[in-house]
Amino acid sequence: MKTFAVVAVVTALVLAVGAPAYAFNCPNLIRQANEQIAKMDQNSDKVKQAKTLVAEADTLHKAGNHADSVKKAEEALALLK
């Protein structure tokens, strides 16, 4: 039983430390995507799609949904390659 308590505490600490770090990754990915978009043809369908994904990532980040925000920002960056 004591082992379970230790595992639970360690898990809680990892999540508490990991979530804020994950949250700080969103703005970096969004910034990278926006910088890449700025260098490309703004009329390109690919760029238009990426802008939509970046806007969604920003909205999700502001709502505190960092995992989905990172996914959207990474989708945008992949699209721009």
mmCIF file as gemmi writes it, N, C-alpha and C atoms, coordinates in Angstrom:
data_model
loop_
_atom_site.group_PDB
_atom_site.id
_atom_site.type_symbol
_atom_site.label_atom_id
_atom_site.label_alt_id
_atom_site.label_comp_id
_atom_site.label_asym_id
_atom_site.label_entity_id
_atom_site.label_seq_id
_atom_site.pdbx_PDB_ins_code
_atom_site.Cartn_x
_atom_site.Cartn_y
_atom_site.Cartn_z
_atom_site.occupancy
_atom_site.B_iso_or_equiv
_atom_site.pdbx_formal_charge
_atom_site.auth_seq_id
_atom_site.auth_asym_id
_atom_site.pdbx_PDB_model_num
ATOM 1 N N . MET Axp A 1 ? 0.82 -1.192 0 1 0 ? 1 A 1
ATOM 2 C CA . MET Axp A 1 ? 0 0 0 1 0 ? 1 A 1
ATOM 3 C C . MET Axp A 1 ? 0.866 1.259 0 1 0 ? 1 A 1
ATOM 4 N N . LYS Axp A 2 ? 1.986 1.186 0.715 1 0 ? 2 A 1
ATOM 5 C CA . LYS Axp A 2 ? 2.884 2.33 0.791 1 0 ? 2 A 1
ATOM 6 C C . LYS Axp A 2 ? 3.503 2.619 -0.584 1 0 ? 2 A 1
ATOM 7 N N . THR Axp A 3 ? 3.788 1.583 -1.33 1 0 ? 3 A 1
ATOM 8 C CA . THR Axp A 3 ? 4.342 1.741 -2.676 1 0 ? 3 A 1
ATOM 9 C C . THR Axp A 3 ? 3.355 2.469 -3.579 1 0 ? 3 A 1
ATOM 10 N N . PHE Axp A 4 ? 2.085 2.118 -3.453 1 0 ? 4 A 1
ATOM 11 C CA . PHE Axp A 4 ? 1.056 2.788 -4.245 1 0 ? 4 A 1
ATOM 12 C C . PHE Axp A 4 ? 1.02 4.278 -3.928 1 0 ? 4 A 1
ATOM 13 N N . ALA Axp A 5 ? 1.136 4.636 -2.672 1 0 ? 5 A 1
ATOM 14 C CA . ALA Axp A 5 ? 1.122 6.049 -2.264 1 0 ? 5 A 1
ATOM 15 C C . ALA Axp A 5 ? 2.314 6.791 -2.858 1 0 ? 5 A 1
ATOM 16 N N . VAL Axp A 6 ? 3.471 6.165 -2.845 1 0 ? 6 A 1
ATOM 17 C CA . VAL Axp A 6 ? 4.671 6.785 -3.412 1 0 ? 6 A 1
ATOM 18 C C . VAL Axp A 6 ? 4.503 6.985 -4.916 1 0 ? 6 A 1
ATOM 19 N N . VAL Axp A 7 ? 3.988 5.97 -5.589 1 0 ? 7 A 1
ATOM 20 C CA . VAL Axp A 7 ? 3.762 6.073 -7.04 1 0 ? 7 A 1
ATOM 21 C C . VAL Axp A 7 ? 2.759 7.18 -7.343 1 0 ? 7 A 1
ATOM 22 N N . ALA Axp A 8 ? 1.721 7.285 -6.548 1 0 ? 8 A 1
ATOM 23 C CA . ALA Axp A 8 ? 0.703 8.323 -6.753 1 0 ? 8 A 1
ATOM 24 C C . ALA Axp A 8 ? 1.299 9.714 -6.571 1 0 ? 8 A 1
ATOM 25 N N . VAL Axp A 9 ? 2.134 9.885 -5.555 1 0 ? 9 A 1
ATOM 26 C CA . VAL Axp A 9 ? 2.765 11.184 -5.31 1 0 ? 9 A 1
ATOM 27 C C . VAL Axp A 9 ? 3.718 11.541 -6.44 1 0 ? 9 A 1
ATOM 28 N N . VAL Axp A 10 ? 4.522 10.587 -6.867 1 0 ? 10 A 1
ATOM 29 C CA . VAL Axp A 10 ? 5.466 10.841 -7.967 1 0 ? 10 A 1
ATOM 30 C C . VAL Axp A 10 ? 4.716 11.19 -9.243 1 0 ? 10 A 1
ATOM 31 N N . THR Axp A 11 ? 3.653 10.482 -9.543 1 0 ? 11 A 1
ATOM 32 C CA . THR Axp A 11 ? 2.846 10.766 -10.731 1 0 ? 11 A 1
ATOM 33 C C . THR Axp A 11 ? 2.26 12.17 -10.67 1 0 ? 11 A 1
ATOM 34 N N . ALA Axp A 12 ? 1.742 12.534 -9.51 1 0 ? 12 A 1
ATOM 35 C CA . ALA Axp A 12 ? 1.173 13.875 -9.343 1 0 ? 12 A 1
ATOM 36 C C . ALA Axp A 12 ? 2.238 14.95 -9.551 1 0 ? 12 A 1
ATOM 37 N N . LEU Axp A 13 ? 3.429 14.723 -9.033 1 0 ? 13 A 1
ATOM 38 C CA . LEU Axp A 13 ? 4.51 15.7 -9.207 1 0 ? 13 A 1
ATOM 39 C C . LEU Axp A 13 ? 4.933 15.827 -10.666 1 0 ? 13 A 1
ATOM 40 N N . VAL Axp A 14 ? 5.028 14.708 -11.347 1 0 ? 14 A 1
ATOM 41 C CA . VAL Axp A 14 ? 5.407 14.748 -12.767 1 0 ? 14 A 1
ATOM 42 C C . VAL Axp A 14 ? 4.373 15.524 -13.571 1 0 ? 14 A 1
ATOM 43 N N . LEU Axp A 15 ? 3.112 15.273 -13.31 1 0 ? 15 A 1
ATOM 44 C CA . LEU Axp A 15 ? 2.049 15.988 -14.03 1 0 ? 15 A 1
ATOM 45 C C . LEU Axp A 15 ? 2.046 17.47 -13.678 1 0 ? 15 A 1
ATOM 46 N N . ALA Axp A 16 ? 2.28 17.793 -12.429 1 0 ? 16 A 1
ATOM 47 C CA . ALA Axp A 16 ? 2.283 19.197 -12.002 1 0 ? 16 A 1
ATOM 48 C C . ALA Axp A 16 ? 3.428 19.966 -12.634 1 0 ? 16 A 1
ATOM 49 N N . VAL Axp A 17 ? 4.562 19.325 -12.789 1 0 ? 17 A 1
ATOM 50 C CA . VAL Axp A 17 ? 5.721 19.98 -13.382 1 0 ? 17 A 1
ATOM 51 C C . VAL Axp A 17 ? 5.624 19.979 -14.909 1 0 ? 17 A 1
ATOM 52 N N . GLY Axp A 18 ? 5.107 18.898 -15.471 1 0 ? 18 A 1
ATOM 53 C CA . GLY Axp A 18 ? 5.046 18.756 -16.921 1 0 ? 18 A 1
ATOM 54 C C . GLY Axp A 18 ? 4.009 19.632 -17.589 1 0 ? 18 A 1
ATOM 55 N N . ALA Axp A 19 ? 2.873 19.844 -16.972 1 0 ? 19 A 1
ATOM 56 C CA . ALA Axp A 19 ? 1.803 20.627 -17.59 1 0 ? 19 A 1
ATOM 57 C C . ALA Axp A 19 ? 2.22 22.061 -17.874 1 0 ? 19 A 1
ATOM 58 N N . PRO Axp A 20 ? 2.823 22.783 -16.929 1 0 ? 20 A 1
ATOM 59 C CA . PRO Axp A 20 ? 3.252 24.15 -17.238 1 0 ? 20 A 1
ATOM 60 C C . PRO Axp A 20 ? 4.313 24.194 -18.339 1 0 ? 20 A 1
ATOM 61 N N . ALA Axp A 21 ? 5.208 23.222 -18.36 1 0 ? 21 A 1
ATOM 62 C CA . ALA Axp A 21 ? 6.231 23.193 -19.41 1 0 ? 21 A 1
ATOM 63 C C . ALA Axp A 21 ? 5.578 23.003 -20.772 1 0 ? 21 A 1
ATOM 64 N N . TYR Axp A 22 ? 4.575 22.149 -20.82 1 0 ? 22 A 1
ATOM 65 C CA . TYR Axp A 22 ? 3.845 21.904 -22.052 1 0 ? 22 A 1
ATOM 66 C C . TYR Axp A 22 ? 3.13 23.175 -22.501 1 0 ? 22 A 1
ATOM 67 N N . ALA Axp A 23 ? 2.602 23.913 -21.541 1 0 ? 23 A 1
ATOM 68 C CA . ALA Axp A 23 ? 1.882 25.152 -21.836 1 0 ? 23 A 1
ATOM 69 C C . ALA Axp A 23 ? 2.799 26.181 -22.47 1 0 ? 23 A 1
ATOM 70 N N . PHE Axp A 24 ? 4.046 26.217 -22.031 1 0 ? 24 A 1
ATOM 71 C CA . PHE Axp A 24 ? 4.985 27.193 -22.569 1 0 ? 24 A 1
ATOM 72 C C . PHE Axp A 24 ? 5.465 26.821 -23.959 1 0 ? 24 A 1
ATOM 73 N N . ASN Axp A 25 ? 5.24 25.588 -24.384 1 0 ? 25 A 1
ATOM 74 C CA . ASN Axp A 25 ? 5.659 25.16 -25.711 1 0 ? 25 A 1
ATOM 75 C C . ASN Axp A 25 ? 4.716 25.688 -26.794 1 0 ? 25 A 1
ATOM 76 N N . CYS Axp A 26 ? 3.452 25.869 -26.465 1 0 ? 26 A 1
ATOM 77 C CA . CYS Axp A 26 ? 2.461 26.344 -27.437 1 0 ? 26 A 1
ATOM 78 C C . CYS Axp A 26 ? 2.88 27.67 -28.085 1 0 ? 26 A 1
ATOM 79 N N . PRO Axp A 27 ? 3.182 28.694 -27.281 1 0 ? 27 A 1
ATOM 80 C CA . PRO Axp A 27 ? 3.536 29.975 -27.895 1 0 ? 27 A 1
ATOM 81 C C . PRO Axp A 27 ? 4.764 29.888 -28.801 1 0 ? 27 A 1
ATOM 82 N N . ASN Axp A 28 ? 5.712 29.045 -28.435 1 0 ? 28 A 1
ATOM 83 C CA . ASN Axp A 28 ? 6.912 28.894 -29.276 1 0 ? 28 A 1
ATOM 84 C C . ASN Axp A 28 ? 6.563 28.283 -30.626 1 0 ? 28 A 1
ATOM 85 N N . LEU Axp A 29 ? 5.735 27.249 -30.606 1 0 ? 29 A 1
ATOM 86 C CA . LEU Axp A 29 ? 5.338 26.608 -31.86 1 0 ? 29 A 1
ATOM 87 C C . LEU Axp A 29 ? 4.487 27.544 -32.711 1 0 ? 29 A 1
ATOM 88 N N . ILE Axp A 30 ? 3.595 28.276 -32.069 1 0 ? 30 A 1
ATOM 89 C CA . ILE Axp A 30 ? 2.749 29.236 -32.784 1 0 ? 30 A 1
ATOM 90 C C . ILE Axp A 30 ? 3.62 30.326 -33.409 1 0 ? 30 A 1
ATOM 91 N N . ARG Axp A 31 ? 4.599 30.81 -32.649 1 0 ? 31 A 1
ATOM 92 C CA . ARG Axp A 31 ? 5.51 31.845 -33.163 1 0 ? 31 A 1
ATOM 93 C C . ARG Axp A 31 ? 6.296 31.307 -34.361 1 0 ? 31 A 1
ATOM 94 N N . GLN Axp A 32 ? 6.808 30.084 -34.245 1 0 ? 32 A 1
ATOM 95 C CA . GLN Axp A 32 ? 7.559 29.48 -35.351 1 0 ? 32 A 1
ATOM 96 C C . GLN Axp A 32 ? 6.701 29.379 -36.604 1 0 ? 32 A 1
ATOM 97 N N . ALA Axp A 33 ? 5.465 28.943 -36.437 1 0 ? 33 A 1
ATOM 98 C CA . ALA Axp A 33 ? 4.566 28.818 -37.586 1 0 ? 33 A 1
ATOM 99 C C . ALA Axp A 33 ? 4.295 30.179 -38.204 1 0 ? 33 A 1
ATOM 100 N N . ASN Axp A 34 ? 4.041 31.178 -37.367 1 0 ? 34 A 1
ATOM 101 C CA . ASN Axp A 34 ? 3.779 32.526 -37.893 1 0 ? 34 A 1
ATOM 102 C C . ASN Axp A 34 ? 4.988 33.095 -38.619 1 0 ? 34 A 1
ATOM 103 N N . GLU Axp A 35 ? 6.185 32.832 -38.108 1 0 ? 35 A 1
ATOM 104 C CA . GLU Axp A 35 ? 7.401 33.298 -38.788 1 0 ? 35 A 1
ATOM 105 C C . GLU Axp A 35 ? 7.555 32.626 -40.148 1 0 ? 35 A 1
ATOM 106 N N . GLN Axp A 36 ? 7.26 31.326 -40.2 1 0 ? 36 A 1
ATOM 107 C CA . GLN Axp A 36 ? 7.347 30.586 -41.462 1 0 ? 36 A 1
ATOM 108 C C . GLN Axp A 36 ? 6.29 31.099 -42.445 1 0 ? 36 A 1
ATOM 109 N N . ILE Axp A 37 ? 5.082 31.327 -41.949 1 0 ? 37 A 1
ATOM 110 C CA . ILE Axp A 37 ? 3.99 31.837 -42.791 1 0 ? 37 A 1
ATOM 111 C C . ILE Axp A 37 ? 4.363 33.185 -43.393 1 0 ? 37 A 1
ATOM 112 N N . ALA Axp A 38 ? 4.998 34.04 -42.618 1 0 ? 38 A 1
ATOM 113 C CA . ALA Axp A 38 ? 5.363 35.387 -43.078 1 0 ? 38 A 1
ATOM 114 C C . ALA Axp A 38 ? 6.323 35.351 -44.261 1 0 ? 38 A 1
ATOM 115 N N . LYS Axp A 39 ? 7.075 34.28 -44.389 1 0 ? 39 A 1
ATOM 116 C CA . LYS Axp A 39 ? 8.073 34.15 -45.463 1 0 ? 39 A 1
ATOM 117 C C . LYS Axp A 39 ? 7.496 33.532 -46.738 1 0 ? 39 A 1
ATOM 118 N N . MET Axp A 40 ? 6.228 33.134 -46.68 1 0 ? 40 A 1
ATOM 119 C CA . MET Axp A 40 ? 5.649 32.386 -47.795 1 0 ? 40 A 1
ATOM 120 C C . MET Axp A 40 ? 4.582 33.201 -48.525 1 0 ? 40 A 1
ATOM 121 N N . ASP Axp A 41 ? 4.16 32.682 -49.663 1 0 ? 41 A 1
ATOM 122 C CA . ASP Axp A 41 ? 3.105 33.297 -50.462 1 0 ? 41 A 1
ATOM 123 C C . ASP Axp A 41 ? 1.79 33.254 -49.687 1 0 ? 41 A 1
ATOM 124 N N . GLN Axp A 42 ? 1.265 34.41 -49.343 1 0 ? 42 A 1
ATOM 125 C CA . GLN Axp A 42 ? 0.059 34.502 -48.52 1 0 ? 42 A 1
ATOM 126 C C . GLN Axp A 42 ? -1.198 34.014 -49.237 1 0 ? 42 A 1
ATOM 127 N N . ASN Axp A 43 ? -1.128 33.867 -50.543 1 0 ? 43 A 1
ATOM 128 C CA . ASN Axp A 43 ? -2.274 33.394 -51.319 1 0 ? 43 A 1
ATOM 129 C C . ASN Axp A 43 ? -2.283 31.88 -51.509 1 0 ? 43 A 1
ATOM 130 N N . SER Axp A 44 ? -1.22 31.23 -51.046 1 0 ? 44 A 1
ATOM 131 C CA . SER Axp A 44 ? -1.105 29.781 -51.168 1 0 ? 44 A 1
ATOM 132 C C . SER Axp A 44 ? -2.163 29.09 -50.3 1 0 ? 44 A 1
ATOM 133 N N . ASP Axp A 45 ? -2.763 28.037 -50.835 1 0 ? 45 A 1
ATOM 134 C CA . ASP Axp A 45 ? -3.748 27.272 -50.073 1 0 ? 45 A 1
ATOM 135 C C . ASP Axp A 45 ? -3.117 26.674 -48.812 1 0 ? 45 A 1
ATOM 136 N N . LYS Axp A 46 ? -1.869 26.248 -48.954 1 0 ? 46 A 1
ATOM 137 C CA . LYS Axp A 46 ? -1.155 25.671 -47.829 1 0 ? 46 A 1
ATOM 138 C C . LYS Axp A 46 ? -0.997 26.694 -46.697 1 0 ? 46 A 1
ATOM 139 N N . VAL Axp A 47 ? -0.669 27.928 -47.057 1 0 ? 47 A 1
ATOM 140 C CA . VAL Axp A 47 ? -0.5 28.997 -46.069 1 0 ? 47 A 1
ATOM 141 C C . VAL Axp A 47 ? -1.843 29.349 -45.427 1 0 ? 47 A 1
ATOM 142 N N . LYS Axp A 48 ? -2.876 29.399 -46.23 1 0 ? 48 A 1
ATOM 143 C CA . LYS Axp A 48 ? -4.205 29.693 -45.685 1 0 ? 48 A 1
ATOM 144 C C . LYS Axp A 48 ? -4.635 28.628 -44.682 1 0 ? 48 A 1
ATOM 145 N N . GLN Axp A 49 ? -4.383 27.365 -45.005 1 0 ? 49 A 1
ATOM 146 C CA . GLN Axp A 49 ? -4.703 26.264 -44.1 1 0 ? 49 A 1
ATOM 147 C C . GLN Axp A 49 ? -3.882 26.379 -42.817 1 0 ? 49 A 1
ATOM 148 N N . ALA Axp A 50 ? -2.6 26.694 -42.967 1 0 ? 50 A 1
ATOM 149 C CA . ALA Axp A 50 ? -1.715 26.82 -41.812 1 0 ? 50 A 1
ATOM 150 C C . ALA Axp A 50 ? -2.169 27.964 -40.906 1 0 ? 50 A 1
ATOM 151 N N . LYS Axp A 51 ? -2.598 29.067 -41.495 1 0 ? 51 A 1
ATOM 152 C CA . LYS Axp A 51 ? -3.092 30.199 -40.694 1 0 ? 51 A 1
ATOM 153 C C . LYS Axp A 51 ? -4.292 29.787 -39.849 1 0 ? 51 A 1
ATOM 154 N N . THR Axp A 52 ? -5.175 29.002 -40.445 1 0 ? 52 A 1
ATOM 155 C CA . THR Axp A 52 ? -6.348 28.52 -39.719 1 0 ? 52 A 1
ATOM 156 C C . THR Axp A 52 ? -5.924 27.637 -38.552 1 0 ? 52 A 1
ATOM 157 N N . LEU Axp A 53 ? -4.983 26.738 -38.809 1 0 ? 53 A 1
ATOM 158 C CA . LEU Axp A 53 ? -4.497 25.852 -37.748 1 0 ? 53 A 1
ATOM 159 C C . LEU Axp A 53 ? -3.815 26.634 -36.631 1 0 ? 53 A 1
ATOM 160 N N . VAL Axp A 54 ? -3.042 27.649 -36.992 1 0 ? 54 A 1
ATOM 161 C CA . VAL Axp A 54 ? -2.356 28.47 -35.995 1 0 ? 54 A 1
ATOM 162 C C . VAL Axp A 54 ? -3.374 29.243 -35.15 1 0 ? 54 A 1
ATOM 163 N N . ALA Axp A 55 ? -4.401 29.762 -35.789 1 0 ? 55 A 1
ATOM 164 C CA . ALA Axp A 55 ? -5.447 30.474 -35.049 1 0 ? 55 A 1
ATOM 165 C C . ALA Axp A 55 ? -6.148 29.527 -34.069 1 0 ? 55 A 1
ATOM 166 N N . GLU Axp A 56 ? -6.407 28.295 -34.512 1 0 ? 56 A 1
ATOM 167 C CA . GLU Axp A 56 ? -7.012 27.304 -33.631 1 0 ? 56 A 1
ATOM 168 C C . GLU Axp A 56 ? -6.066 26.97 -32.472 1 0 ? 56 A 1
ATOM 169 N N . ALA Axp A 57 ? -4.782 26.829 -32.769 1 0 ? 57 A 1
ATOM 170 C CA . ALA Axp A 57 ? -3.788 26.532 -31.734 1 0 ? 57 A 1
ATOM 171 C C . ALA Axp A 57 ? -3.752 27.648 -30.697 1 0 ? 57 A 1
ATOM 172 N N . ASP Axp A 58 ? -3.81 28.881 -31.151 1 0 ? 58 A 1
ATOM 173 C CA . ASP Axp A 58 ? -3.776 30.022 -30.234 1 0 ? 58 A 1
ATOM 174 C C . ASP Axp A 58 ? -5.026 30.045 -29.35 1 0 ? 58 A 1
ATOM 175 N N . THR Axp A 59 ? -6.171 29.798 -29.932 1 0 ? 59 A 1
ATOM 176 C CA . THR Axp A 59 ? -7.423 29.76 -29.172 1 0 ? 59 A 1
ATOM 177 C C . THR Axp A 59 ? -7.38 28.648 -28.126 1 0 ? 59 A 1
ATOM 178 N N . LEU Axp A 60 ? -6.904 27.481 -28.534 1 0 ? 60 A 1
ATOM 179 C CA . LEU Axp A 60 ? -6.805 26.352 -27.598 1 0 ? 60 A 1
ATOM 180 C C . LEU Axp A 60 ? -5.825 26.661 -26.465 1 0 ? 60 A 1
ATOM 181 N N . HIS Axp A 61 ? -4.717 27.294 -26.795 1 0 ? 61 A 1
ATOM 182 C CA . HIS Axp A 61 ? -3.725 27.665 -25.777 1 0 ? 61 A 1
ATOM 183 C C . HIS Axp A 61 ? -4.342 28.61 -24.754 1 0 ? 61 A 1
ATOM 184 N N . LYS Axp A 62 ? -5.033 29.619 -25.248 1 0 ? 62 A 1
ATOM 185 C CA . LYS Axp A 62 ? -5.653 30.606 -24.351 1 0 ? 62 A 1
ATOM 186 C C . LYS Axp A 62 ? -6.739 29.972 -23.478 1 0 ? 62 A 1
ATOM 187 N N . ALA Axp A 63 ? -7.361 28.905 -23.976 1 0 ? 63 A 1
ATOM 188 C CA . ALA Axp A 63 ? -8.396 28.198 -23.216 1 0 ? 63 A 1
ATOM 189 C C . ALA Axp A 63 ? -7.795 27.183 -22.24 1 0 ? 63 A 1
ATOM 190 N N . GLY Axp A 64 ? -6.467 27.026 -22.296 1 0 ? 64 A 1
ATOM 191 C CA . GLY Axp A 64 ? -5.802 26.101 -21.383 1 0 ? 64 A 1
ATOM 192 C C . GLY Axp A 64 ? -5.709 24.675 -21.888 1 0 ? 64 A 1
ATOM 193 N N . ASN Axp A 65 ? -6.076 24.457 -23.146 1 0 ? 65 A 1
ATOM 194 C CA . ASN Axp A 65 ? -6.025 23.126 -23.738 1 0 ? 65 A 1
ATOM 195 C C . ASN Axp A 65 ? -4.699 22.992 -24.497 1 0 ? 65 A 1
ATOM 196 N N . HIS Axp A 66 ? -3.626 22.807 -23.745 1 0 ? 66 A 1
ATOM 197 C CA . HIS Axp A 66 ? -2.287 22.879 -24.323 1 0 ? 66 A 1
ATOM 198 C C . HIS Axp A 66 ? -1.923 21.677 -25.188 1 0 ? 66 A 1
ATOM 199 N N . ALA Axp A 67 ? -2.402 20.512 -24.847 1 0 ? 67 A 1
ATOM 200 C CA . ALA Axp A 67 ? -2.079 19.329 -25.653 1 0 ? 67 A 1
ATOM 201 C C . ALA Axp A 67 ? -2.631 19.484 -27.069 1 0 ? 67 A 1
ATOM 202 N N . ASP Axp A 68 ? -3.885 19.909 -27.179 1 0 ? 68 A 1
ATOM 203 C CA . ASP Axp A 68 ? -4.479 20.096 -28.509 1 0 ? 68 A 1
ATOM 204 C C . ASP Axp A 68 ? -3.871 21.3 -29.223 1 0 ? 68 A 1
ATOM 205 N N . SER Axp A 69 ? -3.494 22.308 -28.455 1 0 ? 69 A 1
ATOM 206 C CA . SER Axp A 69 ? -2.847 23.48 -29.043 1 0 ? 69 A 1
ATOM 207 C C . SER Axp A 69 ? -1.527 23.088 -29.704 1 0 ? 69 A 1
ATOM 208 N N . VAL Axp A 70 ? -0.756 22.291 -29.011 1 0 ? 70 A 1
ATOM 209 C CA . VAL Axp A 70 ? 0.528 21.826 -29.561 1 0 ? 70 A 1
ATOM 210 C C . VAL Axp A 70 ? 0.288 21.014 -30.825 1 0 ? 70 A 1
ATOM 211 N N . LYS Axp A 71 ? -0.718 20.139 -30.799 1 0 ? 71 A 1
ATOM 212 C CA . LYS Axp A 71 ? -1.024 19.32 -31.979 1 0 ? 71 A 1
ATOM 213 C C . LYS Axp A 71 ? -1.363 20.195 -33.187 1 0 ? 71 A 1
ATOM 214 N N . LYS Axp A 72 ? -2.2 21.207 -32.977 1 0 ? 72 A 1
ATOM 215 C CA . LYS Axp A 72 ? -2.597 22.093 -34.088 1 0 ? 72 A 1
ATOM 216 C C . LYS Axp A 72 ? -1.392 22.871 -34.612 1 0 ? 72 A 1
ATOM 217 N N . ALA Axp A 73 ? -0.571 23.385 -33.7 1 0 ? 73 A 1
ATOM 218 C CA . ALA Axp A 73 ? 0.603 24.147 -34.126 1 0 ? 73 A 1
ATOM 219 C C . ALA Axp A 73 ? 1.584 23.246 -34.885 1 0 ? 73 A 1
ATOM 220 N N . GLU Axp A 74 ? 1.748 22.022 -34.424 1 0 ? 74 A 1
ATOM 221 C CA . GLU Axp A 74 ? 2.635 21.084 -35.12 1 0 ? 74 A 1
ATOM 222 C C . GLU Axp A 74 ? 2.073 20.708 -36.488 1 0 ? 74 A 1
ATOM 223 N N . GLU Axp A 75 ? 0.755 20.595 -36.593 1 0 ? 75 A 1
ATOM 224 C CA . GLU Axp A 75 ? 0.11 20.329 -37.893 1 0 ? 75 A 1
ATOM 225 C C . GLU Axp A 75 ? 0.429 21.477 -38.861 1 0 ? 75 A 1
ATOM 226 N N . ALA Axp A 76 ? 0.316 22.69 -38.353 1 0 ? 76 A 1
ATOM 227 C CA . ALA Axp A 76 ? 0.593 23.869 -39.193 1 0 ? 76 A 1
ATOM 228 C C . ALA Axp A 76 ? 2.04 23.863 -39.659 1 0 ? 76 A 1
ATOM 229 N N . LEU Axp A 77 ? 2.961 23.588 -38.751 1 0 ? 77 A 1
ATOM 230 C CA . LEU Axp A 77 ? 4.381 23.563 -39.119 1 0 ? 77 A 1
ATOM 231 C C . LEU Axp A 77 ? 4.664 22.457 -40.139 1 0 ? 77 A 1
ATOM 232 N N . ALA Axp A 78 ? 4.05 21.299 -39.979 1 0 ? 78 A 1
ATOM 233 C CA . ALA Axp A 78 ? 4.25 20.203 -40.919 1 0 ? 78 A 1
ATOM 234 C C . ALA Axp A 78 ? 3.716 20.574 -42.296 1 0 ? 78 A 1
ATOM 235 N N . LEU Axp A 79 ? 2.625 21.272 -42.321 1 0 ? 79 A 1
ATOM 236 C CA . LEU Axp A 79 ? 2.007 21.698 -43.568 1 0 ? 79 A 1
ATOM 237 C C . LEU Axp A 79 ? 2.905 22.68 -44.323 1 0 ? 79 A 1
ATOM 238 N N . LEU Axp A 80 ? 3.667 23.457 -43.593 1 0 ? 80 A 1
ATOM 239 C CA . LEU Axp A 80 ? 4.5 24.51 -44.19 1 0 ? 80 A 1
ATOM 240 C C . LEU Axp A 80 ? 5.839 24.006 -44.7 1 0 ? 80 A 1
ATOM 241 N N . LYS Axp A 81 ? 6.153 22.752 -44.458 1 0 ? 81 A 1
ATOM 242 C CA . LYS Axp A 81 ? 7.451 22.207 -44.908 1 0 ? 81 A 1
ATOM 243 C C . LYS Axp A 81 ? 7.459 21.953 -46.378 1 0 ? 81 A 1
